Amino acid sequence: MQITLNGEIREIAGGATISALLLSLNLPSTRVAVEVNGDLVRRLQHETHVLLTADVVEIVTLVGGG
């Protein structure tokens, strides 16, 4: 199925969760913020939030520094 990820069309497996998407992108779930269709999805929901065809997903990586 297709989703839009950070402005680009991407093919992912049907029934994929946010956690599965992050794993496929080699991103740690502790250092990202994820928004689906304009709504922030809390980290506790990453395991259970199933992505649907045509979802618009924005992932922002958090970087520490000073």
N, C-alpha and C positions, 0 to 999 in steps of 0.2 A: 504494500500500500504506500501511498505517497503522503508526505507531510511537507510543510515548509519549515525549514530549520535555519534560523538566523538569515532569512531572506532568500534561501536557496531550496529548490525542490530536492527532496531526498527520498529514496526508496528504503523502507524499513519493513520488518516482518510484521504481519498482522497480529494484533494482540499484544504488541510490545508495550512495556511499561516505561515510565521515565527512567527508572533504575537501569533497565536493559539498554535503553538508548545511551545513557551516560557511560555504561560499561563498554558499549561498542565504540564510543568515542574516546575511550581511555581517560575519562574525566572523573575525578573523585567527587562523590556526592556531597562531601562536606565543604567544598570550596566553590560551589556554584549556586546561582539563583536561576530558577526555571519558571518561565511564564508560558501558559498554554492558552491560546485564544484571548490574550489580554489579561488573564487572571494568574496571579502568583500561586504556584503550587508548593506548599510547605514540604520540607525535606521528609517529614514523617509520612507523607502521602506518595512519595516517589515509587515505593514498592507496589502500591495498589492502583495508581492512576494509569489506566490503560489509554494509550494514544489511539485516536481514530483517524480515518482517512480525511485528508484536507485540514487537519489541525495545523495551527500556526504556532510553532514553538520557538521561543527565544531563550537562549542559554547565555548567561553572563558569568564569566570566570572571575572569582574574587582573588585579588593579588595583594599580598601584604607589602608594606614598605613604609618608608618614613620620610 
